[in-house]
Amino acid sequence: MTIARPTDLPSALDALTALPGAHLLAGGTDLQVEVNLGHRRPEAVVALRRVVDLQGIDITPDTLDLGALTTYAQVEAELAEAAPGLATAARTVGSPQIRNAGTIGGNLGTGSPAGDTLPWLVAMDASVRLSGPDGSRDVPVESFVTGPKRTDLAPGEVIHRVLVPRVDGPQHVAKVGPRTAMAIAIASVAVVLDTVGRRVRVGLGSVGPTPLRAREAERMISEAIDWSNLRAPPTDITRFGDLCAAAASPITDHRSTADYRRHAVGVIAARALERCLHR
Ligand SMILES: Cc1cc2nc3c(=O)[nH]c(=O)nc-3n(C[C@H](O)[C@H](O)[C@H](O)COP(=O)(O)OP(=O)(O)OC[C@H]3O[C@@H](n4cnc5c(N)ncnc54)[C@H](O)[C@@H]3O)c2cc1C
């Protein structure tokens, strides 16, 4: 196996050109599992961990600019205030070892609908900056994941940064799994309140081929909330959960039935909204 270990973005892109078909490696917590199971047999690997351009967190009043190599442990330590929903999602990922190694770029690169950062990223209208031999392009996370474990990443490109426009207001994420720790989500949700724009945004995970927005639920509850005191009638909160469940398009697999997934996502969506409203 050929392994390239570039230290900056131009040499990473050069390595990808020199080794077409090479697998990108960040924390290895998804890729190495695939290798161990024999699902992938890379002949060449471009290891990204030393690429400085993919590191670092930049917090401005308007934007969060996260290097693709940002780990869950960094998110927990550095973004608890600026991105409380993402920090909560990060705390639910795997074990401390996985959170020290696993990266946000790797979660996006895998493109699993169960990826725990994805509901929050779509609810925040986040984009990924993809860099390749012809330059960079920004793609909304909602369209970056194109199907189960499929993404818009083109050959020769890397996920460079994750760009998140900031919003004022409470946010909450919630996840249902077979147990509390070390569990892949059966259903997950991120609810974000934009108190300036007076809008609610919702991302759903594990209940469709890609992370989904629940736009009808968003419209209904945005109109129902009394934005002066962040309260909503209980019947509207229940209706919000029902509309989130209706927006889901889950499958039955070895982890859950489609019916349970749909039910669960509605329950946790209503709960996450209540957390935001009753803060
Ligand atoms: C025990 C265990 C528990 C886990 N628990 C959870 C969990 O609770 N929630 C959850 O969401 N995930 C979980 N995971 C999955 C995994 O930890 C995450 O998806 C993690 O974010 C992957 O990041 P990584 O850096 O390790 O990616 P890697 O394994 O290095 O890469 C994953 C994929 O992304 C690609 N990639 C990586 N970086 C880039 C980049 N910069 N540009 C383009 N492509 C890139 C790789 O080529 C590969 O296809 C778990 C995994 C394990 C082994």
PDBQT file of the ligand as one rigid body, heavy atoms in Angstrom, charges set to zero:
ROOT
HETATM    1  C1  LIG A 301     -16.906   2.378  17.738  1.00  0.00    +0.000 C 
HETATM    2  C2  LIG A 301     -17.435   3.456  16.829  1.00  0.00    +0.000 A 
HETATM    3  C3  LIG A 301     -18.486   4.246  17.264  1.00  0.00    +0.000 A 
HETATM    4  C4  LIG A 301     -18.977   5.272  16.433  1.00  0.00    +0.000 A 
HETATM    5  N1  LIG A 301     -20.023   6.027  16.878  1.00  0.00    +0.000 NA
HETATM    6  C5  LIG A 301     -20.530   6.988  16.085  1.00  0.00    +0.000 A 
HETATM    7  C6  LIG A 301     -21.624   7.784  16.531  1.00  0.00    +0.000 A 
HETATM    8  O1  LIG A 301     -22.119   7.640  17.655  1.00  0.00    +0.000 OA
HETATM    9  N2  LIG A 301     -22.091   8.738  15.681  1.00  0.00    +0.000 N 
HETATM   10  C7  LIG A 301     -21.555   8.957  14.433  1.00  0.00    +0.000 A 
HETATM   11  O2  LIG A 301     -22.022   9.831  13.717  1.00  0.00    +0.000 OA
HETATM   12  N3  LIG A 301     -20.521   8.203  13.996  1.00  0.00    +0.000 NA
HETATM   13  C8  LIG A 301     -20.006   7.235  14.786  1.00  0.00    +0.000 A 
HETATM   14  N4  LIG A 301     -18.954   6.468  14.332  1.00  0.00    +0.000 N 
HETATM   15  C9  LIG A 301     -18.451   6.688  12.979  1.00  0.00    +0.000 C 
HETATM   16  C10 LIG A 301     -17.242   7.643  12.890  1.00  0.00    +0.000 C 
HETATM   17  O3  LIG A 301     -16.575   7.766  14.130  1.00  0.00    +0.000 OA
HETATM   18  C11 LIG A 301     -17.643   9.044  12.412  1.00  0.00    +0.000 C 
HETATM   19  O4  LIG A 301     -18.372   8.980  11.201  1.00  0.00    +0.000 OA
HETATM   20  C12 LIG A 301     -16.421   9.949  12.247  1.00  0.00    +0.000 C 
HETATM   21  O5  LIG A 301     -16.847  11.297  12.125  1.00  0.00    +0.000 OA
HETATM   22  C13 LIG A 301     -15.560   9.600  11.042  1.00  0.00    +0.000 C 
HETATM   23  O6  LIG A 301     -14.483  10.530  11.026  1.00  0.00    +0.000 OA
HETATM   24  P1  LIG A 301     -12.986  10.061  10.713  1.00  0.00    +0.000 P 
HETATM   25  O7  LIG A 301     -12.137  11.264  10.775  1.00  0.00    +0.000 OA
HETATM   26  O8  LIG A 301     -12.593   8.938  11.608  1.00  0.00    +0.000 OA
HETATM   27  O9  LIG A 301     -13.169   9.539   9.220  1.00  0.00    +0.000 OA
HETATM   28  P2  LIG A 301     -12.314   8.480   8.382  1.00  0.00    +0.000 P 
HETATM   29  O10 LIG A 301     -12.647   7.096   8.839  1.00  0.00    +0.000 OA
HETATM   30  O11 LIG A 301     -10.888   8.864   8.324  1.00  0.00    +0.000 OA
HETATM   31  O12 LIG A 301     -12.974   8.742   6.956  1.00  0.00    +0.000 OA
HETATM   32  C14 LIG A 301     -14.342   8.478   6.730  1.00  0.00    +0.000 C 
HETATM   33  C15 LIG A 301     -14.678   8.721   5.264  1.00  0.00    +0.000 C 
HETATM   34  O13 LIG A 301     -14.594  10.113   4.973  1.00  0.00    +0.000 OA
HETATM   35  C16 LIG A 301     -13.589  10.358   3.994  1.00  0.00    +0.000 C 
HETATM   36  N5  LIG A 301     -12.910  11.579   4.434  1.00  0.00    +0.000 N 
HETATM   37  C17 LIG A 301     -12.352  11.819   5.646  1.00  0.00    +0.000 A 
HETATM   38  N6  LIG A 301     -11.882  13.088   5.697  1.00  0.00    +0.000 NA
HETATM   39  C18 LIG A 301     -12.144  13.638   4.495  1.00  0.00    +0.000 A 
HETATM   40  C19 LIG A 301     -11.896  14.938   3.920  1.00  0.00    +0.000 A 
HETATM   41  N7  LIG A 301     -11.311  15.916   4.596  1.00  0.00    +0.000 N 
HETATM   42  N8  LIG A 301     -12.294  15.146   2.652  1.00  0.00    +0.000 NA
HETATM   43  C20 LIG A 301     -12.944  14.178   1.947  1.00  0.00    +0.000 A 
HETATM   44  N9  LIG A 301     -13.201  12.943   2.437  1.00  0.00    +0.000 NA
HETATM   45  C21 LIG A 301     -12.805  12.690   3.691  1.00  0.00    +0.000 A 
HETATM   46  C22 LIG A 301     -12.708   9.127   3.977  1.00  0.00    +0.000 C 
HETATM   47  O14 LIG A 301     -12.102   8.916   2.738  1.00  0.00    +0.000 OA
HETATM   48  C23 LIG A 301     -13.709   8.043   4.301  1.00  0.00    +0.000 C 
HETATM   49  O15 LIG A 301     -14.434   7.676   3.149  1.00  0.00    +0.000 OA
HETATM   50  C24 LIG A 301     -18.422   5.458  15.140  1.00  0.00    +0.000 A 
HETATM   51  C25 LIG A 301     -17.350   4.665  14.709  1.00  0.00    +0.000 A 
HETATM   52  C26 LIG A 301     -16.856   3.678  15.549  1.00  0.00    +0.000 A 
HETATM   53  C27 LIG A 301     -15.700   2.822  15.081  1.00  0.00    +0.000 C 
ENDROOT
TORSDOF 0
